[in-house]
Amino acid sequence: MVYLKKFKLLNEDRECSIIEGKKNIHNSLYPLKIFPTKKFEDIDFEPITIFCGGNGSGKTTVLNIISETLQAIKRNTNKNGELFNEYLKYCKNNYELINQMDCNEIKYISSDDVFDYLLDLRAINSNINRRKAYLIEEYYKKRYTPASEHNSTFNDYNELKKKVEANKMTVSKYVRTELKTNNIIQESNGETALEFWQNEIKENAIYIIDEPENSLSAENQLKLKTYIEESARFYNCQFIIATHSPFLLALKDAKIYDLDSNPVKVKKWNELENVKVYNNFFKEHSKEFE
């Protein structure tokens, strides 16, 4: 599904009108002077559109410009600066949205959002694991403390009941019962990151995503690739992605803008220099796989 059909970045003349008279009070001209030199102005979108390029190529910047212009939902708000906000003013009438009634949300997701999610889970798990260690100690104490040591009070009756229950259970079952949850997360960071994407991506929406491959193994990148393809094909999602992962660059029917080329060109994934580096590397070591 296509919701965002076109977007127009500022040309050199328009950028000059922004910085006119302001050159001496700004240490940085960000996001100016990035795209005009590459003759990159008009962007046409498909259900899956990718911006590929090395560090400093502008792929994250173009995502920020698009997401801020469309007022996408964000977990974290960036302080963009005066020139960035001036840039956005010129973009507000420079895009075309279609099928708007069918679009439930527009969301921007950065790699930092995934890291924050993993750190939050790690903090939660830390508390669970401390509680788990306490319950294991409690289990063995109750199991091997003689019943004669308990006094005949109501509270000790409950303790005695727990002792009887402990005698009937394995330590793992006792811990699970006392925690009253099966949500102790045992997956690796990569598996949990994949779960993040599966939970985050819903139906009928635009997802603007910066480097989703971070924290994912090669195997899980391929799983995410399949998930994105199916979400675009069957669940009416549109994806606008910045990546240099060869696995995600191979997304079926993706339109890829190569921001390393000057002027910027649309290329097939196997034409990208970044992918050719991987290809050449494995060719050189092909005998080691025999």
Secondary structure, 3 states (H helix, E strand, C coil): CCCEEEEECCCHHHHHHHHCCCHHHCCCCCCCCCCHHHCCCEEECCCEEEEECCCCCCHHHHHHHHHHHCCCECCCCCCCCHHHHHHHHHHCCCEEECCHHHCCEEEEECHHHHHHHHHHHHHHHHHHHHHHHHHHHHHHHHHHCCHHHCCCCHHHHHHHHHHHHHHHCCHHHHHHHHHCCCCCCCCCHHHHHHHHHHHHCCCCEEEEEECCCCCCCHHHHHHHHHHHHHHHHHCCCEEEEECCCHHHHCCCCCEEEECCCCCCEEECHHHCHHHHHHHHHHHHCHHHHC
